[in-house]
Amino acid sequence: MQNDSGFDLPEGLELRREQDGLTLAGSGMELRQDFREMLPRVRRNRLGRELLVRAARVRSLEGAPTCMDATAGLGEDSFLLAAAGFEVTLRERDPVIAALLEDALARALDDPDLADIAARMHVRAGDSIEALRALATPPDVVYLDPMFPERRKSAAVKKKFQLLHRLERPCEDSEGEELLAAAIAARPRKVVVKRPVKGPYLANVKPSHSVAGKAVRYDVIVPAPCC
């Protein structure tokens, strides 16, 4: 279904430009990203305890570490990494989700509490596998969060993210394998993969180590030197 926004949307979904920002609506629900909701998590006394920040941390660098978030979604994980000092390139293949993310970042850049973090986040719409294969210089970290099927079946899924899942389906096994292979081939210092805490390794690739919490686990893969 194509509406006034110019995007092809599933039946029953609508993309609206509202005073508070770009909004995806449908089934009595609305989805509009607002990075102000992330502020409690990036306070100095909390940010260092974030599992993702611990998993992605790189040492002995000159300048800011770099990261490609190859499955950006609405950018919340990238926001944590940017708050921790990373320069983050956010890759999102779904054009509607990318538009929601770009709109949220534009508003964040105008917010004094968010602007410094948002300035380190750079959205690029398009296929991540192709982008990884085309990299001339590897980032320090490649981050992968393939949506796993358990999320779609869980009653704990936030209602607003039900709209997101109508746009982008969970990653199929073969696609996950291809994505991880491209990430490893890009030769970053590490690949960080978000998984259910008791879920299998992505593509059955055993990580170098993992950082686990009660609900999620971050598998850290250190690619072998290319020469």
N, C-alpha and C positions, 0 to 999 in steps of 0.2 A: 504493500500500500504506500503510495507516495502522497504526502500531504504538503502543506504550504512551506514547510521547511526545506523541501527539495530532497529529502532523504527517503529511501525506500524503507518502510517500517512494517513489522508484522501487524496483521489485522488487530485493531483495538488499541494500538499505541499511537501516541501523538507527541510531537516535540514542539514545545511552546517557548517563545521568548517572553519572559515575565520580568517584572520589576526587580525581583530578587535574583534573576539569572535564568539561564537556559534550563528547561524542565522537561523531563520525560514523564508522560502521564498515561495511565491505563488501568482498567479494572479497579477504579476507585483509589489508586495509589499514585504517588508522585515521587520522582527521583530527581534531586538537584544536589550536586556535590557542593559542599561548603567546608573548606579546610579549617575554618575556625573550630569545628568540632574536634579537630586533632590537637588543639593547643595543650590540653592537659597532658597528653602523652609526650610532648616534646619539652616539657619543663626539665631543667638541668638535673633535678634529683630523680627523674624517671627515665629520661631518654637512654641513658647508659645501661639500664636494665632491660630494655626492649630486646627480645630474643633475636630479631632480625638484625639489629644494629650490632649485637655481639657476633652473630654469624658472619656478617659482611665485613667486619673490621679488617683493615689491612695495615701493615706496619712498614716502617722504613721507606716512606715515600717523600719525595720532594713535591710540595704543592698539594692541592686537593685531590683526593682519590676520585676516580671516575667509575660510573656504573651505567650499564644498559639494563633497564627494566624491560624485558622482552615481552611481558604480559601485563601491561600497565593497568588495565581496568580503569578505575576511578582515581588511581594515583596515591592511595593512602600509604602503601608501603614505600613508594618513592618519596613521599613527603617525610617519612621518618628518616630515610637515608639522607635526604637533602638537609634535614635539620642536624644530622650528625656530621655534616661537612662534605658530603659527596656532591659532585656535579653529576646529575642524573639525566640520561636520555630516556624518555618514556616512549616505548613503541606500543601502539595499539592498533590492531588490524580492523576493528569494527569502526566505521566512520561516525556512527552516532555516539558511541562511547567516547571516541576521540574528541568530538565536538563538545560533549559535556565536560570533559576534562580540560580542554582549552579554555572554555568559558570560566570554569572554576579557578584556573590559574590566573586568568586576566583579572578576576575580582580580587584574588589573593595579592596580586602585585600592587593593588591600590589600597591594601590594608596594612597599616604600619606594623601590626603584630605578625604579619605573615610574609611581608615583601622580601625580606632577606632570604628566607627559605625558598619561596617561590621562584626567586631569581636564579636558583641553581637547578631548576626543573625545566626541561626542554622537550616538548611533545612533538613526536613525529608519527603521523598516521601511516599505516602500511604494514606489510608482512615482515615479521621479525626474522624469520628464517633467511629470507633474501638479504635483509639488512646485515645479519650476522656474517653471512658468507661474503658480503661486499666490504667489510670493515678493512680499512688500510692499517689502522692502529687499534690494537685490542684495548678495551676498557680494563680497569683493574678487577671489576666484578661484573658478571652477568647474573641477573636475578630472574628466576622463573617461578611463576605461580600459576601453573595450569589448573584451571578449575576442575576439581575432582568430582565425580558423580555423587558422592555422599552429600555434598552441599545441597544438591537439588532435592534430596529426599529428607533432609533434616528439618524438623519443626522449629529448630532454633534459628533458621535463616531469617534475617531481617526482612520484613515485608518489602521494603524498597528495593532490595537486591533481587527479589523475584522478577522485577522488571528488567534488570540487567541480564538475568539468565535467559530471558526471552529473546535477547539480542544475540547472545554469544553462548554457544553450547559448551559443555565441558570438553576438555581436550581428550581426543581419542588416543588409544595406546600408540598407534603408529605415528600419530602427529607428535605425541610427547617424545617418542624416540627420536624423530627427526629434529625437533626443537633442541633437545639436549645435545644431540650429536653436533649440531651447528654451533651451539654455545661452547662446547668443549673445543671444537676445531678452531674457534676464534682465538684461543690461547690467552684468556684472561688469567689473572693470578688465581682466581677461584670462581666457581659457579655455585650459586646458592639456590637451592630448590625448596620451595615450601610444600609440605606434605601433611596429610592427616597424621596425628601422632602415632597411630598404629598402622598406618598405611604402608604399602610396599614401596620400595625404591622406584623412582621414575626410571622407566626403561630397564629396570633390574640392574642399574649401575650402582655399585656399592660406594658410598661416600667416604671421603677421608675421615670425616667425623661429623657428628650431628649436634645440634643445640635444640633441645626438646622442652616443651612446656606441657600443660595439661591437655591442650586441644590440638596444637600444631607442632610440627617439627621442621627444623631447617637443616637439610642435608648439604654439607659443604664438600664440593668436589674440587680437588686441586689437579688441573691437567698436567700431564707429564711434559717435561721440556721437549720442544720440537727438535732440538739438535744437541 
